[in-house]
Amino acid sequence: MPTPHQIIVRPLITEKNTLLMESNQYTFEVLRVASKPEIKRAIETIFSVTVTRVNTINVRGKLKRRGREVGYARDWKKAIVSVAAGDRIEIFES
């Protein structure tokens, strides 16, 4: 079983995700085999917040070309985590 720091690969900071932060939702890239309960436990352990909901999306890799070579970017998993009112994840604030 992976550790919480292995489950959470990195935070995703985009314009859309910044707007989601106003409604206490944060977005992370997570391990592809991680389940929603594992993601919830990892976020609560690492950031000391109360998670109310976890939504996951499997993102397929885009077609990439480099000259005549064609390939795909890697597939990955995204988790949108809702935290309780009043809780904040400080990594997104800076």
C-alpha positions in Angstrom: 0.0 0.0 0.0 1.5 3.4 -1.0 2.1 6.1 1.6 0.1 9.3 1.6 3.0 11.2 0.0 3.2 8.7 -2.8 -0.6 8.9 -3.5 -0.5 12.7 -3.9 1.8 13.3 -6.9 1.5 17.1 -7.1 -1.0 20.0 -6.7 -2.5 21.4 -9.9 -2.6 25.2 -10.1 -4.5 26.5 -13.1 -6.9 29.4 -13.7 -9.9 27.1 -13.4 -8.6 25.4 -10.3 -8.0 28.8 -8.7 -11.7 29.6 -9.2 -12.6 26.3 -7.6 -10.5 27.2 -4.5 -13.1 29.9 -3.7 -15.6 27.1 -3.0 -13.1 25.1 -0.9 -12.2 22.6 -3.7 -8.6 21.7 -4.5 -7.1 19.8 -7.4 -4.3 17.2 -7.3 -2.6 14.8 -9.6 -2.8 11.4 -7.9 -1.5 7.9 -8.3 -3.5 6.2 -11.1 -4.3 3.2 -8.9 -5.4 5.2 -5.8 -9.0 4.9 -4.8 -11.2 7.7 -3.4 -10.9 6.6 0.3 -7.1 6.4 -0.1 -7.0 9.9 -1.6 -9.2 11.2 1.2 -7.0 9.7 3.9 -3.8 11.0 2.2 -5.1 14.6 2.0 -6.4 14.5 5.6 -3.0 13.1 6.8 -0.8 15.5 4.9 -2.7 18.8 5.2 -4.6 18.3 8.5 -8.0 19.2 7.0 -11.4 17.5 6.9 -12.3 16.2 3.4 -16.0 16.1 2.6 -15.9 14.8 -1.0 -13.5 13.4 -3.5 -14.1 13.4 -7.3 -11.7 11.6 -9.6 -11.1 11.9 -13.4 -8.9 9.7 -15.5 -7.2 12.0 -18.0 -6.0 10.4 -21.2 -2.7 11.4 -22.7 -2.8 13.8 -25.7 -1.4 12.9 -29.1 2.1 14.6 -29.4 4.3 15.0 -32.5 7.9 15.7 -32.7 8.7 16.0 -36.3 7.6 12.8 -37.9 7.6 10.9 -34.6 4.2 10.5 -33.2 3.4 9.4 -29.6 1.2 10.0 -26.6 1.7 11.9 -23.4 1.2 9.7 -20.4 -2.3 9.0 -18.9 -2.8 10.3 -15.4 -5.5 10.7 -12.7 -6.9 14.0 -11.3 -8.7 14.3 -8.0 -10.9 17.3 -7.0 -11.1 17.4 -3.2 -13.7 19.3 -1.3 -12.7 20.3 2.2 -15.0 21.4 5.1 -15.9 25.0 5.5 -13.2 27.0 7.3 -10.4 24.5 6.3 -7.7 25.7 3.9 -4.8 24.0 2.2 -1.9 26.4 2.5 0.1 25.1 -0.4 -2.3 26.8 -2.8 -2.4 30.1 -1.0 1.2 31.1 -1.7 
